[in-house]
Amino acid sequence: MEPRAVARGQGTSYRLTRVTGHRIGPSRPRGRDAERDTRTETPSLHRRGFVVECRRGRAYHERVRHTGRGAARMSRLTLALVAALGSHAFAPGADTTGTLSVPADPEKTPIAEGYRFQQPYQGTFRLSDRYQLRHSGVTVYDLTFPSPLPSDVTENNTVYAEYFVPSGPGKFPAVVVLDIMQGNQRIARGEATWLAQNGVAALVVVLPHYNQRRAPDSKAKLVSTNIPRTLTGIRQGVMDCRCALAWLAGRDEVDADRLGMVGTSLGSFLTALTSANEPRVKNVCMVLGGGGLVDAYYDHPKGQDVRKALDAVGGKGLVKRLIAPVDPLTYAPRLKDKNLLMIAATNDDVVPAKAATALWEATGKQRIVWLEAGHVSAGLYSMSILRELRGHFQIK
């Protein structure tokens, strides 16, 4: 029985907990007291060493301790296994070129001014064979197209993406997949491979100032202490993703009525911003994300340095106003109309649980899964996260 089989009603949340040995939750009584330990207050689902404890409102959970280094290794191993089911067989073929067109947004469409297409966009896309995963039946292509919002870095003005296509005739649901801040695309590729194996086409989009989009001598980063550059870069990333979604919507093998987005960590924030401002998006998953970060970090026990930095530039109120255009909490009302899944970590030291809770509440208390882990050790739950993604995006 899959974790996704749990009730999805409004206000429902549950936690995925790794089982240590044969223990689930607090230590169970032993000997003659064991028979009286019925544990009937919370239903459980067991699968491959995991248990799902579910309850309306406050969910039962077990605290799990793992080292960050071990979690990172396990996360990389799991996603590498998913991405390497079968050797890569190159599929040579001629490049396909075409025109990617995005019309100007109607004035009445609820889209924030900074993320709106004021004028129609048109650019030439190029699609080329990358490789085939023979045993999983997934074909991967490289996609490029011009960014609709050029920057002062030439290399950054071409959008690069990898398109993972399931076997079969379609029509498939399709998603844009965004990576973590580290940005080597391994997590995004693993998620995309898994989704394509399970009948969901996936397009991994490289965000601005990452990988091929960074000049050899450039020090520009998508997120930095340079707030104006950060705001511009995030805006560019959102517009790039809107173009990518328009491209997916025009594919013959894609069901344009079942488009979605999934992002992890940094990618989850751009997923929220894009989904809230892109009418095509129906299904959204944010992994290790949240909103209201200024409040979350300012009041965090470890946030003394952050508080000093914020106070030095005008205080919390000023910074909140500056970053409001890139705070998912700003657009929470628009996410209420989406089919939203959030996956968060109770002990997250990068995106505090307070930030995830704030966004969850503001978006209508849709479905949220809590991992008993930190930001890095959430990698211990890679397969459970992947199963959650599969169930969420396969919904018709």
C-alpha positions as CSV (number, residue, x, y, z in Angstrom):
1,M,0.0,0.0,0.0
2,E,1.5,3.3,-1.1
3,P,1.8,6.4,1.2
4,R,-0.3,8.3,-1.4
5,A,-3.3,6.2,-0.5
6,V,-3.8,8.2,2.7
7,A,-6.8,10.6,2.8
8,R,-6.1,13.9,0.9
9,G,-8.8,16.0,2.6
10,Q,-8.3,19.6,3.6
11,G,-6.3,20.1,6.7
12,T,-4.8,16.6,6.5
13,S,-1.1,16.1,7.1
14,Y,1.0,13.1,7.8
15,R,4.6,12.2,8.6
16,L,6.9,9.7,7.0
17,T,9.1,8.1,9.6
18,R,12.0,5.7,9.0
19,V,11.8,2.6,11.1
20,T,14.9,1.9,13.2
21,G,15.2,-1.9,13.6
22,H,11.7,-3.0,14.5
23,R,10.7,0.1,16.5
24,I,8.1,2.5,15.4
25,G,7.7,5.7,17.3
26,P,8.6,5.6,21.1
27,S,10.1,2.5,22.4
28,R,7.4,-0.2,22.8
29,P,6.9,-2.1,26.0
30,R,8.5,-5.5,26.2
31,G,7.5,-8.8,27.8
32,R,4.1,-9.1,29.4
33,D,3.3,-5.4,28.8
34,A,3.7,-5.8,25.1
35,E,0.3,-7.2,24.6
36,R,-1.3,-4.1,26.0
37,D,0.5,-1.8,23.6
38,T,-2.2,-1.8,20.9
39,R,-1.2,1.6,19.5
40,T,-4.7,2.0,18.0
41,E,-4.8,5.8,18.1
42,T,-3.0,6.3,14.8
43,P,-3.3,4.1,11.6
44,S,0.0,3.0,10.1
45,L,1.2,2.0,6.6
46,H,4.3,0.0,6.3
47,R,6.4,-0.3,3.2
48,R,10.1,-1.0,2.8
49,G,11.2,0.2,6.2
50,F,9.0,3.2,6.3
51,V,5.8,3.9,8.3
52,V,3.2,6.6,7.6
53,E,1.5,7.8,10.8
54,C,-1.6,9.9,9.9
55,R,-4.0,11.9,11.9
56,R,-6.2,14.9,11.3
57,G,-4.4,18.1,12.5
58,R,-1.4,17.2,14.6
59,A,0.3,14.1,13.2
60,Y,2.1,11.4,15.3
61,H,5.8,11.2,14.6
62,E,9.1,9.8,15.6
63,R,12.3,11.8,15.8
64,V,15.1,10.2,13.6
65,R,18.8,11.0,13.9
66,H,21.1,10.6,11.0
67,T,24.3,12.4,10.1
68,G,24.1,14.9,7.2
69,R,26.9,13.2,5.4
70,G,25.3,9.8,5.4
71,A,22.0,11.3,4.3
72,A,23.7,13.0,1.4
73,R,25.3,9.8,0.3
74,M,22.1,7.9,0.5
75,S,20.2,10.6,-1.4
76,R,22.8,10.6,-4.2
77,L,22.8,6.8,-4.3
78,T,19.0,6.5,-4.6
79,L,18.7,9.1,-7.3
80,A,21.7,7.7,-9.2
81,L,20.0,4.3,-9.2
82,V,16.8,5.7,-10.5
83,A,18.6,7.6,-13.2
84,A,20.8,4.7,-14.2
85,L,18.2,1.9,-14.8
86,G,19.8,0.6,-17.9
87,S,22.9,1.8,-19.8
88,H,22.6,5.0,-21.8
89,A,22.2,4.2,-25.5
90,F,22.7,7.2,-27.7
91,A,20.0,7.7,-30.3
92,P,21.6,9.7,-33.1
93,G,19.2,11.8,-35.1
94,A,18.8,15.2,-36.7
95,D,18.1,18.2,-34.5
96,T,14.6,19.5,-34.6
97,T,14.1,23.3,-34.6
98,G,10.9,25.2,-34.4
99,T,9.3,28.4,-33.2
100,L,8.3,28.8,-29.5
101,S,5.6,31.4,-29.2
102,V,4.0,32.8,-26.1
103,P,1.2,35.4,-26.4
104,A,1.0,38.5,-24.3
105,D,-1.0,38.0,-21.1
106,P,-4.5,39.4,-21.1
107,E,-4.9,42.3,-18.7
108,K,-7.5,40.6,-16.6
109,T,-5.4,37.4,-16.1
110,P,-4.3,37.4,-12.5
111,I,-0.5,37.6,-13.0
112,A,1.9,39.8,-11.1
113,E,3.3,42.7,-13.1
114,G,6.9,41.5,-12.9
115,Y,6.0,38.0,-14.3
116,R,3.7,39.1,-17.0
117,F,4.4,38.9,-20.8
118,Q,3.7,42.5,-21.7
119,Q,4.5,41.7,-25.3
120,P,4.3,38.4,-27.3
121,Y,7.4,36.3,-27.1
122,Q,8.8,34.4,-30.0
123,G,12.1,32.4,-30.2
124,T,13.6,29.5,-32.0
125,F,13.9,26.3,-30.0
126,R,16.3,23.4,-30.8
127,L,15.6,19.8,-29.7
128,S,18.3,17.2,-30.1
129,D,18.7,13.5,-29.0
130,R,20.7,13.0,-25.8
131,Y,20.3,9.3,-24.8
132,Q,17.9,6.5,-24.1
133,L,17.5,4.6,-20.9
134,R,16.8,1.3,-22.5
135,H,15.6,-0.7,-19.5
136,S,13.3,2.0,-18.2
137,G,11.9,3.0,-21.6
138,V,12.8,6.7,-21.2
139,T,14.2,8.9,-24.0
140,V,16.0,12.1,-23.1
141,Y,16.5,15.1,-25.3
142,D,18.3,18.4,-25.0
143,L,16.3,21.6,-25.4
144,T,17.5,25.1,-25.8
145,F,15.6,28.4,-26.5
146,P,16.3,32.1,-26.0
147,S,15.5,33.6,-22.6
148,P,12.6,36.0,-22.8
149,L,14.3,38.3,-20.3
150,P,18.0,38.7,-21.4
151,S,20.6,39.7,-18.9
152,D,24.0,41.3,-19.2
153,V,25.7,37.9,-19.3
154,T,25.6,36.5,-22.8
155,E,25.8,32.8,-21.8
156,N,22.9,33.3,-19.4
157,N,20.5,34.3,-22.2
158,T,20.1,30.8,-23.6
159,V,17.8,28.5,-21.6
160,Y,19.0,24.9,-21.4
161,A,16.7,22.0,-20.5
162,E,16.6,18.2,-20.6
163,Y,13.4,16.5,-21.7
164,F,12.5,13.1,-20.3
165,V,9.8,11.3,-22.3
166,P,8.0,8.1,-21.3
167,S,7.6,5.3,-23.8
168,G,4.3,4.9,-25.5
169,P,2.1,7.2,-27.6
170,G,0.8,9.5,-24.8
171,K,-0.9,11.8,-24.1
172,F,1.1,12.2,-20.9
173,P,0.9,14.7,-18.0
174,A,4.0,16.8,-18.0
175,V,6.0,18.8,-15.4
176,V,8.8,21.3,-15.2
177,V,11.4,20.1,-12.7
178,L,13.8,22.6,-10.9
179,D,16.9,21.6,-9.0
180,I,18.4,22.6,-5.6
181,M,20.7,25.6,-5.0
182,Q,23.8,23.4,-5.5
183,G,22.6,23.1,-9.1
184,N,24.4,20.1,-10.7
185,Q,20.9,18.8,-11.7
186,R,21.4,15.3,-10.2
187,I,18.4,15.5,-8.0
188,A,16.3,17.0,-10.7
189,R,17.4,14.4,-13.2
190,G,16.6,11.6,-10.8
191,E,13.1,13.0,-10.2
192,A,12.6,13.5,-13.9
193,T,13.7,9.9,-14.7
194,W,11.4,8.4,-12.1
195,L,8.4,10.5,-13.3
196,A,9.1,9.5,-16.9
197,Q,9.3,5.8,-15.9
198,N,5.9,6.3,-14.4
199,G,4.2,8.0,-17.4
200,V,4.9,11.7,-16.6
201,A,6.9,13.7,-19.1
202,A,9.5,15.9,-17.3
203,L,11.5,18.9,-18.4
204,V,14.5,19.8,-16.2
205,V,15.1,23.5,-16.7
206,V,18.5,25.0,-15.8
207,L,18.0,28.2,-13.8
208,P,19.8,31.5,-14.6
209,H,23.5,31.7,-13.8
210,Y,23.9,27.9,-13.4
211,N,26.0,25.5,-15.4
212,Q,26.0,26.3,-19.1
213,R,24.4,29.7,-18.3
214,R,27.4,30.9,-16.3
215,A,30.3,32.6,-18.1
216,P,33.7,31.2,-17.3
217,D,34.8,34.5,-15.6
218,S,31.4,35.5,-14.2
219,K,30.8,35.7,-10.5
220,A,27.1,36.3,-11.0
221,K,24.8,34.0,-9.0
222,L,21.1,33.5,-9.0
223,V,20.8,34.1,-5.2
224,S,23.3,36.4,-3.5
225,T,23.5,39.3,-1.1
226,N,23.0,41.6,-4.1
227,I,19.3,41.9,-3.7
228,P,18.6,43.8,-7.0
229,R,20.5,41.2,-9.0
230,T,18.8,38.4,-7.1
231,L,15.4,39.8,-7.8
232,T,16.2,40.2,-11.5
233,G,17.6,36.7,-11.7
234,I,14.6,35.1,-10.1
235,R,12.3,37.1,-12.4
236,Q,14.2,35.8,-15.4
237,G,13.9,32.2,-14.0
238,V,10.2,32.5,-13.7
239,M,9.8,33.8,-17.2
240,D,12.1,31.1,-18.5
241,C,9.9,28.5,-16.8
242,R,6.7,30.0,-18.2
243,C,8.2,29.6,-21.7
244,A,9.1,26.0,-20.9
245,L,5.6,25.3,-19.9
246,A,4.3,26.9,-23.1
247,W,6.6,24.6,-25.0
248,L,5.3,21.5,-23.2
249,A,1.8,22.6,-23.8
250,G,2.4,22.5,-27.6
251,R,3.9,19.0,-27.7
252,D,1.7,16.3,-29.3
253,E,2.6,13.7,-26.7
254,V,1.7,16.0,-23.8
255,D,-1.8,16.5,-22.2
256,A,-1.8,20.3,-22.0
257,D,-4.6,20.2,-19.3
258,R,-2.3,18.2,-16.9
259,L,0.7,20.5,-16.6
260,G,2.6,20.8,-13.4
261,M,5.8,21.8,-11.6
262,V,8.0,20.3,-9.0
263,G,11.0,21.9,-7.3
264,T,13.3,21.0,-4.5
265,S,14.8,23.5,-2.0
266,L,15.7,26.6,-4.1
267,G,13.7,25.1,-7.0
268,S,10.6,24.9,-4.8
269,F,10.6,28.7,-4.4
270,L,10.7,29.3,-8.2
271,T,8.1,26.6,-8.6
272,A,5.8,28.5,-6.3
273,L,6.4,31.8,-8.0
274,T,5.9,30.4,-11.5
275,S,2.9,28.2,-10.7
276,A,1.1,31.1,-9.0
277,N,1.6,33.3,-12.1
278,E,1.1,30.7,-14.9
279,P,-2.5,29.7,-15.6
280,R,-1.4,26.5,-17.5
281,V,-0.1,24.9,-14.2
282,K,-2.6,22.7,-12.5
283,N,-0.5,20.4,-10.2
284,V,2.3,21.7,-8.0
285,C,4.8,20.0,-5.6
286,M,7.2,21.9,-3.4
287,V,9.9,19.8,-1.7
288,L,11.7,21.5,1.2
289,G,10.2,24.9,0.5
290,G,8.2,27.5,2.3
291,G,7.3,31.2,2.5
292,G,7.7,34.2,4.8
293,L,11.5,33.5,5.1
294,V,12.3,36.9,6.6
295,D,10.0,36.2,9.6
296,A,11.2,32.6,9.8
297,Y,14.9,33.5,9.9
298,Y,14.6,36.6,11.9
299,D,13.0,34.7,14.9
300,H,15.0,31.5,14.4
301,P,17.2,30.6,17.5
302,K,20.2,30.4,15.2
303,G,19.3,33.6,13.4
304,Q,21.4,36.1,15.4
305,D,23.7,36.8,12.4
306,V,20.6,37.2,10.1
307,R,19.0,39.6,12.5
308,K,22.1,41.7,12.6
309,A,22.3,41.8,8.8
310,L,18.6,42.7,8.5
311,D,18.8,45.4,11.1
312,A,21.9,46.9,9.4
313,V,20.0,47.5,6.1
314,G,16.8,48.9,7.6
315,G,15.2,46.2,9.6
316,K,12.9,43.3,9.0
317,G,10.0,45.4,7.6
318,L,12.1,47.0,4.9
319,V,13.6,43.7,3.8
320,K,10.2,42.1,3.7
321,R,9.0,44.8,1.3
322,L,12.0,44.4,-0.9
323,I,11.7,40.7,-1.3
324,A,7.9,40.5,-1.4
325,P,8.0,40.0,-5.2
326,V,10.0,36.7,-4.8
327,D,8.3,35.5,-1.6
328,P,5.9,32.6,-2.3
329,L,3.8,33.8,0.6
330,T,2.9,36.9,-1.5
331,Y,1.2,34.7,-4.0
332,A,-0.4,32.2,-1.6
333,P,-4.0,33.1,-2.6
334,R,-3.3,32.1,-6.2
335,L,-1.9,28.8,-5.1
336,K,-5.1,27.9,-3.4
337,D,-6.6,27.1,-6.8
338,K,-3.8,24.7,-7.7
339,N,-3.5,21.0,-6.7
340,L,-0.7,21.6,-4.2
341,L,1.5,19.1,-2.4
342,M,4.1,20.2,0.1
343,I,6.9,18.0,1.4
344,A,8.7,19.5,4.4
345,A,11.2,18.5,7.1
346,T,10.5,19.0,10.8
347,N,14.1,19.8,11.7
348,D,15.0,21.8,8.5
349,D,17.9,24.2,9.3
350,V,17.9,25.8,5.9
351,V,14.1,26.3,5.3
352,P,12.7,26.4,8.8
353,A,9.6,24.3,9.5
354,K,7.9,27.6,10.4
355,A,8.3,28.8,6.8
356,A,6.7,25.6,5.4
357,T,3.8,25.8,7.9
358,A,3.2,29.5,7.1
359,L,2.9,28.7,3.4
360,W,0.8,25.6,4.0
361,E,-1.7,27.6,6.0
362,A,-1.8,30.5,3.6
363,T,-2.4,28.2,0.6
364,G,-5.5,26.7,2.1
365,K,-4.0,23.8,4.2
366,Q,-3.8,21.4,1.3
367,R,-1.8,18.2,1.6
368,I,1.5,18.3,3.4
369,V,3.9,15.5,4.2
370,W,6.3,16.0,7.1
371,L,9.7,14.2,7.1
372,E,11.3,13.6,10.4
373,A,14.6,14.9,9.1
374,G,16.7,18.0,8.4
375,H,17.3,19.7,5.1
376,V,20.1,17.4,4.0
377,S,19.0,14.2,5.9
378,A,15.7,14.4,4.0
379,G,17.6,12.5,1.4
380,L,17.0,9.4,3.5
381,Y,13.5,9.5,2.3
382,S,14.3,9.8,-1.4
383,M,12.2,6.8,-2.5
384,S,9.2,7.9,-0.4
385,I,9.4,11.4,-1.9
386,L,9.6,9.9,-5.4
387,R,6.5,7.8,-4.7
388,E,4.7,11.0,-3.5
389,L,5.6,12.7,-6.7
390,R,4.3,9.8,-8.8
391,G,1.0,9.8,-7.1
392,H,0.6,13.5,-7.2
393,F,1.3,14.0,-10.9
394,Q,-0.5,10.9,-12.1
395,I,-3.9,12.2,-10.9
396,K,-6.3,12.9,-13.7
